[in-house]
Amino acid sequence: MSRIEEACGEGRDFVVILKYAKREEAIKRILEKCEVGRSFKGVLTKVKCKGKEVSIFATGKLIIKGLTGRKSAEKMLEDLLA
């Protein structure tokens, strides 16, 4: 992962930017571990993982919704990318 930032707004959403060189491998790992909800022409895929909604963009950006804090975001990413 390249960086992780908290999104603006009411909820505790986090934006994760994956390293460009490793994004395809990381996206593949995440899709294997999560339940795919909707896919939009290879641009955006929405999945459910551990009760949280994750939006995966083909560019390597992830948006994780409904987390309690930065530590929980980092823990979830470790589990997804391991």
Sequence and secondary structure as in RCSB ss.txt:
>XXXX:A:sequence
MSRIEEACGEGRDFVVILKYAKREEAIKRILEKCEVGRSFKGVLTKVKCKGKEVSIFATGKLIIKGLTGRKSAEK
MLEDLLA
>XXXX:A:secstr
  EEEE SSSS  EEEE  GGGHHHHHHHHHHHSEEEEEETTTEEEEEETTEEEEEETTSEEEEES SSHHHHHH
HHHHHH 
